[in-house]
Amino acid sequence: MNPRLSNFTSRILAQCVHFAQQLVAPSCLLCAGPSAGALLCKPCEDDLPHLLPVAPAHGALCDTCALPITAGTRCGACLANPPAYDHVCAPFTYAFPADALVRALKYRNGLAIAPLLGNAIADTLDVRPDVIIPMPLADARLRERGFNQAQEIARHVARRSGIRLAPRACRKVRDTAPQAALPWKERAKNVRKAFVCDEDFTGLHVTVVDDVMTTGATLNEIARNIKQAGAARVTGLIATRTLPGAFRKNRTHAPDV
């Protein structure tokens, strides 16, 4: 073959490959702009609402429910009525653009968002549990959605942390009404007796992974069941935590775990 023709052909092929790579290069999940191969571009990543900076007293959060506090280690609500869970860890507040990521994952099949949220949880993990459980979905909801967003997030938390994932250790046995559609006072009743644990957790530190926490009713109910199965400690690893100012604006439609 003519060497000049061979070099010309190689250059053309290389240009074609480069052009194809540009066409399929991942764009930012939020703004669809160029992201240099990352899930988010730098401006959108910088806009993510991290939980700790919003807390007063240099990042003071309630050690139990992860809401901002001004003094001590636990908020008044957790002191007055201690929940069944012991600790909550969350990287983001449920505010734009993190809330848009959660909604895209749950309602628009945005499975590419799961590693972003899972890795963010793993990066802020301040505990070392024995096992990770994704918040279960009822069978009907799972068939409707096609996947469990909590389990997709939990896969990446487990992969990054090396902690055992037990996706079938707990089940949701009642197809409850969506928590976001209910007033606050009805949420605890809505999820009562909704979960069953099939694994013996005697003496273990168990974590539950989910996408959003608002009042904590769902996390509290599954934590109660996990402790009945013998767990010594239950931690919630939540991608986004709704702050009081946010869910006071819309108590009926605030998301919840």
Summary of the structure (lengths in Angstrom):
residues: 257
radius of gyration: 21.5
end to end distance: 67.1
largest distance: 85.1
contacts: 809
relative contact order: 0.14
helix: 44%
strand: 16%
